[in-house]
């Protein structure tokens, strides 16, 4: 291949050069690699735009060439222009990159003072497309597969002032080419040239990185799609979904023909609902003045530009047309440059603005500088797109390993489905009042909850707005049920009665957490969240037991007993488990340990003095205590505790705000305990992590305790947005999606469990690491307690800060619970993604200094 320097030194006005190298696709970099993939990154050092159209054959490539001309030849003069065509069918007869390449060199030749170095590359092609290239070097026989074609043509145009004037560069690339002029998914199937979405995106990322990290060059880049907005890519994915991880700003080539208004608006809305920013709409003038209704639809928020009619004569070289259109392209270029500049400014300014106006929850602002603020540009499936302002500006992906405070579950496909369905609910309902009314989303959601997480025990659904308020409602339900069963007089008609009613308290576990509202905080043991600094009204209206915990350490699942149980004689068989599954087997109910637990609980309950009132409810987080430090409570203990309370007619509340909806590998954590509550609370993951919504489920017996002849006997609790249609629609979609094995590949054949998401060997290896105290792994959760001492322990610890900062650089976003760090995925996250994140954690643990390990 001739170098750029050798081309420029030649005295001729015009030079054309071809080169052709063919390799097997198996030689592609990264094939068979076992190392975790680096996060996708998009440079922001120069403008990059996606060129879409509302349908095929509307002139995307004409627009791309016009933008290249405006960039390289007009007053916007830039040093380089990169044109990328990721998907090309009909090759080589149709080659959009060759069109841009040839038109630009023709346009430059008409300007004697300009010099241009132009090249056009085809990187990979199907066997049939590659074999049709008639060059002496091209082999004629190919296996059926995509090939590393690496074909290139180059031209240089030297202006009159070539010795002193600037030399512009045009780089055109077709990434993947197929010969059949049909939709890419058909061409890929017919020519045995399939390309996975992830492979295509990695290739596109590499192409976008040209020039990054070198001396800054005044560049501009467009990535031209194939067909229409919703045309399939080679894997069958719609292109509007295929390119979504990059979320590049968009130019939409609309349709100026009859019917084009509708098609243009539909294409725009398809992009908008997926989170793309459409900067401008441009289309060919067909004399129908389509720009007027389109401008009205956009309400002047999106510029609409009109190009002159395109000559129909195929022999026309379009030079005059580009002359006529250059003002439009210059205006479009100004719009694109302005939007790019404004975006970069916003991204740079956001940290400063944020620290000035935000009061972040669970955050000590003393420790947060502008440089510590993570700027999240968007989300796609499990990943944040994060702005990085170091060296070259860029958008890079980070795996949301804390599931955005345990709410997230959708992959990119479900995210799009939710956006569409919620948009439908917004358009159909907006918000409507709930009491004594019914509408489909609320009814469907309520029935799905009762048929799913409430199956076998619940008969009523009470909607609220978040997990903490769902707990408040559950407490009211439980206390009413307890009072109803005990015959305690509740003379609610006498509002000013002087009669003193008995105090009702909860039975709960130490280390629990049930929310931040005042009532919910009263139902949890003293902790960092309930002290005088946080809640001066806190009294702790409960009797709090210290539970036994289970954890993985040094390749063994261990049982840790609280001090009150350590005096009991237990053999080693009771204290360790051969596997995690052994912890949950129902046969443990017949063990000596079950009897010990029952006796211990009974003795503890007998110590609660009647002077302090009645224990009117049991409330527990089944299996995992989340905010308390990701502790696994022995499920046998919790099951025995529920049974003991049931004997005493104490209603049981399961707080499943965190644990519900497959978070722990089953739809409800009650399945892991093998027992049912009277009341249960759900939230967070219920809507797929899109909008707040919560539900408190209850048995008929609990519901009946509120039935009477006065409204004052009803449950007088509610929220303005109770059962809002948008949230109920999202919840119904998510509930169905998570348990559907056709949509969620992690659902096992039996349909009641998630498959194992974390590599067992790696988990055990980490459990033996000297920096790790314990591991808890279950369902979508993998939690690690770092080995620390003294002030480095507890919720206020900042010990993990440096470790997590490095992991964010690796593309893993984590937020600690003191010295406890955790990875949390969604029910749909692939085991490959989980284990890539876990591998990165392990490698960073290996880098800890010996002093930190000891």
Secondary structure, 3 states (H helix, E strand, C coil): CCCHHHHHHCCCCEEEEEECCCEEHHHCCCCCCCCCCCCCEEECCCEEEEEEECCCCCCHHHHHHHHHHHHHHCCCCCCEEEEEEEEECCCCCCCHHHHHHHHHHHHHHCCCCCEEEEEEEEEEEEHHHHHCCCCCCCCCCCCCCEEEEEEEEEEEECCCCCCCCCEEEEEEEEEEECCCCCCHHHHHHHCCCCCCHHHHHHHHHHHHCCCCCCCCCCEEEEEECCCCCCCECCCCCEHHHHCCCCCCEEEEECCCCCCHHHHHHHHHHHHHCCCCCEEEEEEECCCCCHHHHHHHHHCCCCEEEEECCCCCCCCCCCHHHHHHHHHHHHHHHHHHHHHHHHHHHHHHHHHHHHHHHCCCCCCCHHHCCHHHCCEEEEEECCEEEEEECCCCCEEEEEEECEHHHHCCCCCHHHHHHHHHHHHHHHHHCCCCCCCCCCCHHHHHHHHHHHHCCCCCCCCEEEEECCHHHHHHHHHHHHHHHHHHHHCCCCCCCCCCCCCCCCCEEEEEECCCCCCCCHHHHHCCCCCCCCCCCCCCCCCCCEEEECCCEEEEECCEEEEECCHHHCCCCCCHHHHEECCCHHHHCHHHHHCHHHHHHHHHHHHHHHCCCHHHCEEEEEEECCCEECCCCCEEECHHHHHHHHHHHHHCCCCEEEECCCCCCCCCCCCCCHHHHCCCCCEEEECHHHHCCCCCCEEEEECHHHHHCCCCCCHHHCCCCCCCCCCCHHHHHHHHHHHHHHHCCCCCCCECCCCCCECCCCCHHHHHHHHCCCCEEEEEEECCEEEEEECCCHHHCCCCCCCCHHHHHHHHHCCEECCCECCEEEEECCCCCCHHHHHHHHHHHHHHHHCCCHHHHC
